[in-house]
Amino acid sequence: MPLYTYRCEACGAIFEALVRSGRSEPVACQICQAPSIKRQPSAFAVTHSEIDALRSIDPMYKRIVEDQMARTPEAEPMRHLNKLMPFSAARDPGPPIDF
């Protein structure tokens, strides 16, 4: 059952109407009863991301991904962090540059 938003061209009122299948859409404004209404684009909700859709299709998805990550050492994020030099070991870059 879609919920549509309408705008009256006569009075400028904006209202929503629930249009059930097999029933006609409203023909007049709910405020002023003028017949000049137009359907407006309305916002819609997205309830699932692509990851959620994959998880709902395959409940084993998370375990499959985690197993694959465990078998791929170059995917380990700490590997990159361990390569970083601590600030205490860095050389002094010298005086600031004056532009």
VONU-592323 format. One record per residue: residue number from 1; x, y, z of N, C-alpha, C in turn. Coordinates in nm, 2 decimals, always signed. Each point is the difference from the previous one (the first is absolute). Example, Ala and Ser with C-alpha at 12.3 -4.5 7.8 and 13.67 -1.06 7.14 Angstrom:
REM residues 2
site num 1; nx +1.32; ny -0.57; nz +0.78; cax -0.09; cay +0.12; caz +0.00; cx +0.09; cy +0.12; cz +0.00 $
site num 2; nx -0.04; ny +0.11; nz -0.07; cax +0.09; cay +0.11; caz +0.00; cx -0.08; cy +0.11; cz +0.08 $
***
This chain:
REM residues 99
site num 1; nx +0.08; ny -0.12; nz +0.00; cax -0.08; cay +0.12; caz +0.00; cx +0.09; cy +0.12; cz +0.00 $
site num 2; nx +0.02; ny +0.07; nz -0.12; cax +0.08; cay +0.11; caz +0.00; cx -0.06; cy +0.13; cz +0.06 $
site num 3; nx +0.08; ny +0.08; nz +0.06; cax -0.04; cay +0.12; caz +0.06; cx +0.05; cy +0.11; cz -0.10 $
site num 4; nx -0.09; ny +0.08; nz -0.06; cax +0.04; cay +0.10; caz -0.09; cx -0.02; cy +0.14; cz +0.06 $
site num 5; nx +0.09; ny +0.09; nz -0.05; cax -0.01; cay +0.14; caz +0.04; cx -0.06; cy +0.08; cz -0.11 $
site num 6; nx -0.10; ny +0.09; nz +0.03; cax -0.07; cay +0.08; caz -0.10; cx +0.02; cy +0.14; cz +0.04 $
site num 7; nx -0.01; ny +0.09; nz -0.11; cax +0.01; cay +0.15; caz +0.03; cx -0.12; cy +0.06; cz -0.08 $
site num 8; nx -0.08; ny +0.08; nz +0.07; cax -0.11; cay +0.07; caz -0.06; cx +0.05; cy +0.12; cz -0.07 $
site num 9; nx -0.03; ny +0.02; nz -0.13; cax +0.04; cay +0.12; caz -0.08; cx -0.08; cy +0.12; cz +0.04 $
site num 10; nx -0.12; ny -0.02; nz +0.05; cax -0.09; cay +0.11; caz +0.04; cx +0.05; cy +0.07; cz +0.13 $
site num 11; nx +0.01; ny -0.08; nz +0.11; cax +0.03; cay +0.06; caz +0.13; cx +0.15; cy -0.03; cz +0.04 $
site num 12; nx +0.07; ny -0.08; nz -0.07; cax +0.14; cay -0.03; caz +0.03; cx +0.02; cy -0.10; cz +0.12 $
site num 13; nx -0.11; ny -0.06; nz +0.04; cax +0.01; cay -0.10; caz +0.11; cx +0.07; cy -0.13; cz -0.04 $
site num 14; nx +0.07; ny -0.06; nz +0.09; cax +0.06; cay -0.13; caz -0.03; cx -0.06; cy -0.10; cz +0.09 $
site num 15; nx -0.04; ny -0.11; nz -0.05; cax -0.06; cay -0.10; caz +0.08; cx +0.04; cy -0.14; cz -0.05 $
site num 16; nx -0.02; ny -0.10; nz +0.08; cax +0.04; cay -0.14; caz -0.04; cx -0.13; cy -0.08; cz +0.00 $
site num 17; nx +0.00; ny -0.10; nz -0.09; cax -0.11; cay -0.09; caz -0.02; cx +0.05; cy -0.14; cz -0.01 $
site num 18; nx -0.06; ny -0.09; nz +0.07; cax +0.03; cay -0.15; caz -0.01; cx -0.09; cy -0.05; cz -0.11 $
site num 19; nx +0.07; ny -0.05; nz -0.11; cax -0.07; cay -0.05; caz -0.12; cx +0.01; cy -0.15; cz +0.00 $
site num 20; nx -0.11; ny -0.07; nz +0.03; cax +0.00; cay -0.15; caz +0.00; cx -0.02; cy -0.05; cz -0.14 $
site num 21; nx +0.05; ny -0.12; nz -0.03; cax -0.01; cay -0.05; caz -0.13; cx -0.15; cy -0.02; cz -0.03 $
site num 22; nx -0.03; ny +0.03; nz -0.13; cax -0.14; cay -0.02; caz -0.04; cx -0.09; cy +0.12; cz +0.03 $
site num 23; nx +0.06; ny +0.10; nz +0.07; cax -0.08; cay +0.12; caz +0.03; cx +0.06; cy +0.12; cz -0.07 $
site num 24; nx -0.09; ny +0.10; nz -0.03; cax +0.05; cay +0.12; caz -0.07; cx +0.07; cy +0.09; cz +0.09 $
site num 25; nx +0.08; ny +0.09; nz -0.06; cax +0.07; cay +0.10; caz +0.07; cx -0.09; cy +0.11; cz +0.04 $
site num 26; nx +0.03; ny +0.09; nz +0.09; cax -0.09; cay +0.11; caz +0.03; cx -0.01; cy +0.10; cz -0.12 $
site num 27; nx -0.12; ny +0.06; nz -0.01; cax -0.02; cay +0.09; caz -0.12; cx -0.01; cy +0.14; cz +0.04 $
site num 28; nx -0.01; ny +0.03; nz +0.14; cax -0.01; cay +0.14; caz +0.04; cx +0.09; cy +0.02; cz +0.12 $
site num 29; nx +0.03; ny +0.12; nz +0.03; cax +0.08; cay +0.04; caz +0.12; cx -0.08; cy -0.03; cz +0.12 $
site num 30; nx +0.07; ny -0.05; nz +0.10; cax -0.06; cay -0.03; caz +0.13; cx -0.03; cy +0.13; cz +0.08 $
site num 31; nx +0.06; ny +0.11; nz -0.03; cax -0.02; cay +0.12; caz +0.07; cx -0.11; cy +0.09; cz -0.06 $
site num 32; nx +0.02; ny +0.03; nz -0.13; cax -0.09; cay +0.10; caz -0.07; cx -0.10; cy -0.07; cz -0.09 $
site num 33; nx +0.02; ny -0.13; nz -0.02; cax -0.09; cay -0.08; caz -0.09; cx +0.02; cy +0.04; cz -0.15 $
site num 34; nx +0.10; ny +0.07; nz -0.04; cax +0.03; cay +0.04; caz -0.14; cx +0.04; cy -0.13; cz -0.07 $
site num 35; nx -0.03; ny -0.02; nz -0.13; cax +0.03; cay -0.12; caz -0.07; cx +0.15; cy +0.01; cz -0.06 $
site num 36; nx +0.07; ny +0.11; nz +0.02; cax +0.13; cay +0.01; caz -0.06; cx +0.11; cy -0.04; cz +0.09 $
site num 37; nx +0.02; ny -0.13; nz +0.01; cax +0.11; cay -0.06; caz +0.08; cx +0.10; cy -0.07; cz -0.09 $
site num 38; nx +0.12; ny +0.00; nz +0.05; cax +0.11; cay -0.08; caz -0.08; cx +0.08; cy -0.08; cz +0.10 $
site num 39; nx +0.03; ny -0.12; nz -0.04; cax +0.08; cay -0.09; caz +0.08; cx +0.15; cy +0.06; cz +0.00 $
site num 40; nx +0.06; ny +0.00; nz +0.12; cax +0.14; cay +0.05; caz +0.02; cx +0.09; cy -0.12; cz +0.02 $
site num 41; nx +0.13; ny +0.02; nz -0.04; cax +0.09; cay -0.10; caz +0.04; cx +0.02; cy -0.01; cz +0.15 $
site num 42; nx +0.00; ny -0.11; nz +0.05; cax +0.01; cay -0.01; caz +0.15; cx +0.12; cy -0.08; cz +0.04 $
site num 43; nx +0.05; ny +0.02; nz +0.12; cax +0.11; cay -0.08; caz +0.05; cx -0.03; cy -0.14; cz +0.02 $
site num 44; nx +0.10; ny -0.09; nz +0.00; cax -0.02; cay -0.14; caz +0.02; cx +0.11; cy -0.05; cz +0.09 $
site num 45; nx -0.03; ny -0.11; nz +0.07; cax +0.10; cay -0.05; caz +0.09; cx +0.06; cy -0.13; cz -0.06 $
site num 46; nx +0.13; ny -0.01; nz +0.03; cax +0.07; cay -0.12; caz -0.04; cx +0.04; cy -0.07; cz +0.13 $
site num 47; nx -0.05; ny -0.12; nz +0.02; cax +0.02; cay -0.06; caz +0.13; cx +0.13; cy -0.09; cz +0.00 $
site num 48; nx +0.05; ny -0.04; nz -0.11; cax +0.11; cay -0.09; caz +0.00; cx +0.11; cy +0.05; cz -0.09 $
site num 49; nx +0.13; ny -0.02; nz +0.04; cax +0.11; cay +0.03; caz -0.09; cx +0.02; cy -0.13; cz -0.08 $
site num 50; nx +0.10; ny +0.01; nz -0.09; cax +0.03; cay -0.12; caz -0.08; cx +0.06; cy -0.11; cz +0.09 $
site num 51; nx +0.08; ny +0.04; nz +0.10; cax +0.05; cay -0.10; caz +0.10; cx -0.11; cy -0.07; cz +0.07 $
site num 52; nx -0.10; ny +0.08; nz +0.05; cax -0.11; cay -0.06; caz +0.07; cx -0.08; cy -0.10; cz -0.09 $
site num 53; nx -0.01; ny +0.04; nz -0.13; cax -0.07; cay -0.09; caz -0.09; cx +0.08; cy -0.13; cz -0.02 $
site num 54; nx +0.13; ny +0.01; nz -0.01; cax +0.08; cay -0.12; caz -0.01; cx -0.01; cy -0.09; cz +0.12 $
site num 55; nx +0.00; ny +0.07; nz +0.12; cax -0.01; cay -0.08; caz +0.12; cx -0.13; cy -0.07; cz +0.01 $
site num 56; nx -0.11; ny +0.07; nz -0.04; cax -0.13; cay -0.07; caz +0.01; cx -0.01; cy -0.11; cz -0.10 $
site num 57; nx +0.07; ny +0.01; nz -0.11; cax +0.00; cay -0.11; caz -0.10; cx +0.08; cy -0.12; cz +0.05 $
site num 58; nx +0.12; ny +0.03; nz +0.05; cax +0.09; cay -0.10; caz +0.05; cx +0.04; cy +0.03; cz +0.15 $
site num 59; nx -0.06; ny -0.07; nz +0.09; cax +0.03; cay +0.03; caz +0.14; cx +0.15; cy -0.04; cz +0.04 $
site num 60; nx +0.06; ny -0.07; nz -0.09; cax +0.14; cay -0.04; caz +0.03; cx +0.10; cy +0.11; cz -0.06 $
site num 61; nx -0.06; ny +0.11; nz -0.06; cax +0.08; cay +0.10; caz -0.06; cx +0.11; cy +0.05; cz +0.09 $
site num 62; nx -0.03; ny +0.04; nz +0.12; cax +0.10; cay +0.06; caz +0.09; cx +0.11; cy -0.09; cz +0.03 $
site num 63; nx -0.03; ny -0.13; nz +0.02; cax +0.10; cay -0.10; caz +0.03; cx +0.09; cy -0.02; cz -0.12 $
site num 64; nx -0.06; ny -0.01; nz -0.12; cax +0.08; cay -0.02; caz -0.12; cx +0.10; cy +0.12; cz -0.02 $
site num 65; nx -0.05; ny +0.12; nz +0.02; cax +0.09; cay +0.12; caz -0.01; cx +0.11; cy -0.01; cz +0.10 $
site num 66; nx -0.03; ny -0.03; nz +0.13; cax +0.10; cay +0.00; caz +0.10; cx +0.10; cy -0.12; cz -0.02 $
site num 67; nx -0.05; ny -0.11; nz -0.05; cax +0.10; cay -0.11; caz -0.03; cx +0.09; cy +0.04; cz -0.11 $
site num 68; nx -0.05; ny +0.07; nz -0.10; cax +0.08; cay +0.04; caz -0.11; cx +0.10; cy +0.11; cz +0.04 $
site num 69; nx -0.04; ny +0.09; nz +0.09; cax +0.09; cay +0.10; caz +0.06; cx +0.12; cy -0.07; cz +0.07 $
site num 70; nx -0.04; ny -0.10; nz +0.08; cax +0.10; cay -0.07; caz +0.08; cx +0.10; cy -0.07; cz -0.09 $
site num 71; nx -0.04; ny -0.05; nz -0.12; cax +0.09; cay -0.07; caz -0.09; cx +0.08; cy +0.10; cz -0.09 $
site num 72; nx -0.03; ny +0.13; nz +0.01; cax +0.07; cay +0.10; caz -0.08; cx +0.08; cy +0.10; cz +0.09 $
site num 73; nx +0.13; ny -0.03; nz +0.02; cax +0.07; cay +0.08; caz +0.10; cx +0.02; cy +0.15; cz -0.04 $
site num 74; nx +0.00; ny +0.03; nz -0.14; cax +0.01; cay +0.13; caz -0.04; cx -0.12; cy +0.09; cz +0.03 $
site num 75; nx -0.11; ny -0.07; nz +0.04; cax -0.13; cay +0.08; caz +0.03; cx +0.00; cy +0.04; cz +0.14 $
site num 76; nx +0.10; ny -0.04; nz +0.08; cax +0.00; cay +0.03; caz +0.15; cx +0.04; cy +0.15; cz +0.01 $
site num 77; nx -0.09; ny +0.08; nz +0.06; cax +0.02; cay +0.15; caz +0.02; cx +0.12; cy +0.03; cz +0.09 $
site num 78; nx +0.03; ny -0.08; nz +0.10; cax +0.11; cay +0.03; caz +0.09; cx +0.13; cy -0.02; cz -0.07 $
site num 79; nx +0.01; ny -0.07; nz -0.11; cax +0.12; cay -0.02; caz -0.07; cx +0.05; cy +0.14; cz -0.05 $
site num 80; nx -0.09; ny +0.08; nz -0.04; cax +0.04; cay +0.14; caz -0.05; cx +0.03; cy +0.09; cz +0.12 $
site num 81; nx -0.07; ny -0.01; nz +0.11; cax +0.03; cay +0.08; caz +0.12; cx +0.13; cy -0.03; cz +0.06 $
site num 82; nx +0.04; ny -0.13; nz +0.00; cax +0.13; cay -0.04; caz +0.05; cx +0.12; cy +0.06; cz -0.08 $
site num 83; nx -0.02; ny +0.03; nz -0.12; cax +0.10; cay +0.06; caz -0.08; cx +0.03; cy +0.15; cz +0.02 $
site num 84; nx -0.10; ny +0.06; nz +0.07; cax +0.02; cay +0.15; caz +0.02; cx +0.11; cy +0.03; cz +0.10 $
site num 85; nx +0.06; ny +0.11; nz -0.02; cax +0.11; cay +0.04; caz +0.09; cx -0.06; cy +0.08; cz +0.12 $
site num 86; nx +0.03; ny -0.02; nz +0.12; cax -0.05; cay +0.08; caz +0.11; cx +0.05; cy +0.14; cz -0.01 $
site num 87; nx -0.07; ny +0.10; nz +0.05; cax +0.04; cay +0.14; caz +0.00; cx +0.13; cy +0.02; cz +0.07 $
site num 88; nx +0.03; ny -0.08; nz +0.11; cax +0.12; cay +0.02; caz +0.08; cx +0.12; cy -0.04; cz -0.08 $
site num 89; nx -0.01; ny -0.09; nz -0.11; cax +0.11; cay -0.04; caz -0.08; cx +0.02; cy +0.08; cz -0.12 $
site num 90; nx -0.09; ny +0.09; nz -0.03; cax +0.01; cay +0.08; caz -0.12; cx +0.11; cy +0.11; cz +0.01 $
site num 91; nx +0.07; ny +0.04; nz -0.11; cax +0.09; cay +0.11; caz +0.01; cx -0.07; cy +0.13; cz +0.00 $
site num 92; nx +0.07; ny +0.10; nz +0.05; cax -0.06; cay +0.14; caz +0.00; cx +0.01; cy +0.05; cz -0.14 $
site num 93; nx -0.11; ny +0.04; nz -0.06; cax +0.00; cay +0.05; caz -0.14; cx +0.07; cy +0.13; cz -0.02 $
site num 94; nx +0.04; ny +0.07; nz +0.10; cax +0.07; cay +0.13; caz -0.01; cx -0.10; cy +0.12; cz +0.02 $
site num 95; nx +0.05; ny +0.12; nz -0.02; cax -0.09; cay +0.11; caz +0.02; cx -0.12; cy +0.01; cz -0.10 $
site num 96; nx -0.10; ny +0.06; nz +0.04; cax -0.12; cay +0.01; caz -0.10; cx +0.04; cy +0.08; cz -0.12 $
site num 97; nx -0.06; ny -0.03; nz -0.11; cax +0.02; cay +0.07; caz -0.13; cx -0.09; cy +0.12; cz +0.00 $
site num 98; nx +0.07; ny +0.12; nz -0.04; cax -0.08; cay +0.12; caz -0.01; cx -0.03; cy +0.02; cz -0.14 $
site num 99; nx -0.13; ny +0.01; nz -0.04; cax -0.04; cay +0.01; caz -0.14; cx -0.01; cy +0.15; cz -0.03 $
***
